[in-house]
Amino acid sequence: ADATTVADNSAETTWINSMSFNQDRSCFACGTTAGFRVFTAEPLNEIVRRERMTEANNPRTVDAVSMLHRTQVLCMVSGEAGRADSKVRVWDEIRGQVIGQMRAQNGEEVLGVSLTRCTVALICEYNVYTYALDDFKILAQF
């Protein structure tokens, strides 16, 4: 099957910033300097590619990304190239839009993100924040 692609035709090189498997390791997502991509692991196929996303949807670079099971829901740490970001966006590929946002407290840079059916964890240098996936309210800080 062809990947769902939203990209431009520029010749700019795209680099992989991060990669993470979903919970059963049947798929993986890559955050890139141009957006994100999702692949099936076996057989290896690209199933989604989102690149050169507009500011209204998401900034251009995805530094970290996590996929929820085999759904079209992803959490991503994204921002402008070279700038730390304290915001995590929840993306719904079916809707083609951000469905929620969370921010690390005190402007901390988010280094990674992980999610389950109920929670999203923002991993920062000194703290871990957990948020509810249904209403994006903070649950705990460690």
C-alpha positions as CSV (number, residue, x, y, z in Angstrom):
1,A,0.0,0.0,0.0
2,D,1.1,3.5,-0.7
3,A,2.0,5.8,2.1
4,T,-0.3,8.8,2.9
5,T,2.0,11.6,1.9
6,V,1.9,15.3,2.6
7,A,5.2,16.7,1.3
8,D,6.6,19.3,-1.0
9,N,9.0,18.6,-3.8
10,S,12.0,20.4,-2.4
11,A,15.4,18.8,-2.8
12,E,16.3,19.5,0.9
13,T,17.8,16.6,2.7
14,T,15.7,15.1,5.5
15,W,17.4,13.6,8.6
16,I,15.9,11.3,11.2
17,N,15.9,12.8,14.7
18,S,14.3,9.9,16.6
19,M,12.6,6.6,16.2
20,S,10.2,4.6,18.5
21,F,8.2,1.4,18.2
22,N,4.5,1.2,19.1
23,Q,3.5,-1.0,22.1
24,D,3.5,-4.4,20.3
25,R,6.5,-3.4,18.0
26,S,4.4,-4.0,14.8
27,C,4.9,-0.4,13.7
28,F,7.4,2.4,14.3
29,A,7.5,6.1,13.9
30,C,10.4,8.4,13.0
31,G,10.6,12.1,13.8
32,T,12.5,13.9,11.1
33,T,13.8,17.3,10.3
34,A,10.8,17.7,7.9
35,G,8.0,16.1,9.9
36,F,7.3,12.4,10.7
37,R,6.9,9.0,9.1
38,V,5.2,5.8,10.2
39,F,6.2,2.3,9.0
40,T,5.0,-1.2,9.5
41,A,7.8,-3.4,10.9
42,E,6.9,-6.7,9.1
43,P,6.8,-6.4,6.2
44,L,8.6,-3.1,6.2
45,N,6.4,-0.5,4.5
46,E,6.0,3.2,4.9
47,I,2.3,3.9,5.7
48,V,2.3,7.6,6.6
49,R,4.5,10.5,5.7
50,R,3.8,14.1,6.9
51,E,6.4,16.6,5.9
52,R,6.6,20.4,5.5
53,M,3.7,20.8,7.8
54,T,2.3,24.3,8.1
55,E,2.6,26.3,11.4
56,A,-1.1,25.9,12.0
57,N,-0.8,22.2,12.1
58,N,2.7,21.7,13.5
59,P,6.1,23.2,13.3
60,R,8.5,21.7,10.8
61,T,10.9,19.6,12.8
62,V,9.8,16.6,14.9
63,D,12.4,15.8,17.5
64,A,10.6,12.9,19.2
65,V,7.5,10.9,18.3
66,S,5.5,8.1,19.9
67,M,2.7,6.1,18.3
68,L,-0.4,4.7,20.1
69,H,-0.7,1.0,19.3
70,R,-1.8,0.7,15.7
71,T,-4.0,3.8,15.8
72,Q,-3.4,6.9,13.8
73,V,-2.7,8.9,17.0
74,L,0.9,10.1,17.6
75,C,2.5,12.3,20.2
76,M,5.3,14.5,19.1
77,V,7.8,17.0,20.4
78,S,8.2,19.5,17.6
79,G,9.6,22.9,16.9
80,E,11.8,25.0,14.7
81,A,15.1,23.5,13.8
82,G,17.7,24.1,16.5
83,R,15.2,25.4,19.2
84,A,14.2,23.4,22.3
85,D,10.5,22.9,22.7
86,S,8.5,22.4,25.9
87,K,5.3,21.6,24.1
88,V,4.0,18.2,23.0
89,R,1.3,17.9,20.4
90,V,-1.1,15.0,20.0
91,W,-1.7,14.4,16.3
92,D,-4.6,12.5,14.8
93,E,-3.7,11.4,11.3
94,I,-7.3,10.5,10.3
95,R,-8.4,14.1,11.1
96,G,-5.1,15.5,9.8
97,Q,-4.8,17.8,12.8
98,V,-3.5,18.4,16.3
99,I,-6.2,17.2,18.8
100,G,-4.4,18.3,22.0
101,Q,-1.3,19.9,23.5
102,M,0.6,19.6,26.7
103,R,3.5,21.7,28.0
104,A,6.3,20.9,30.4
105,Q,6.2,23.1,33.5
106,N,8.7,25.9,33.9
107,G,9.5,25.8,30.2
108,E,11.6,22.7,30.5
109,E,12.8,21.1,27.2
110,V,10.9,17.9,26.4
111,L,13.5,15.2,25.5
112,G,11.1,12.4,24.9
113,V,7.4,11.3,24.9
114,S,5.6,8.1,25.5
115,L,1.9,7.2,25.6
116,T,-0.6,4.6,26.5
117,R,-4.3,4.5,25.9
118,C,-4.9,6.6,29.0
119,T,-1.7,8.7,29.6
120,V,1.0,10.7,28.0
121,A,4.4,11.0,29.6
122,L,6.7,14.0,28.9
123,I,10.3,13.1,29.7
124,C,12.5,16.1,30.5
125,E,16.0,16.5,31.9
126,Y,15.0,16.8,35.5
127,N,11.3,15.8,35.6
128,V,8.7,13.5,34.1
129,Y,5.2,14.8,33.7
130,T,2.1,12.6,33.1
131,Y,-1.0,13.9,31.4
132,A,-4.4,12.3,30.8
133,L,-4.9,11.5,27.1
134,D,-8.6,12.2,27.1
135,D,-8.5,15.8,28.4
136,F,-4.8,16.6,28.4
137,K,-4.8,17.6,32.1
138,I,-1.7,17.0,34.2
139,L,-1.9,14.0,36.5
140,A,1.5,13.9,38.2
141,Q,5.1,15.2,38.2
142,F,8.1,13.1,39.2
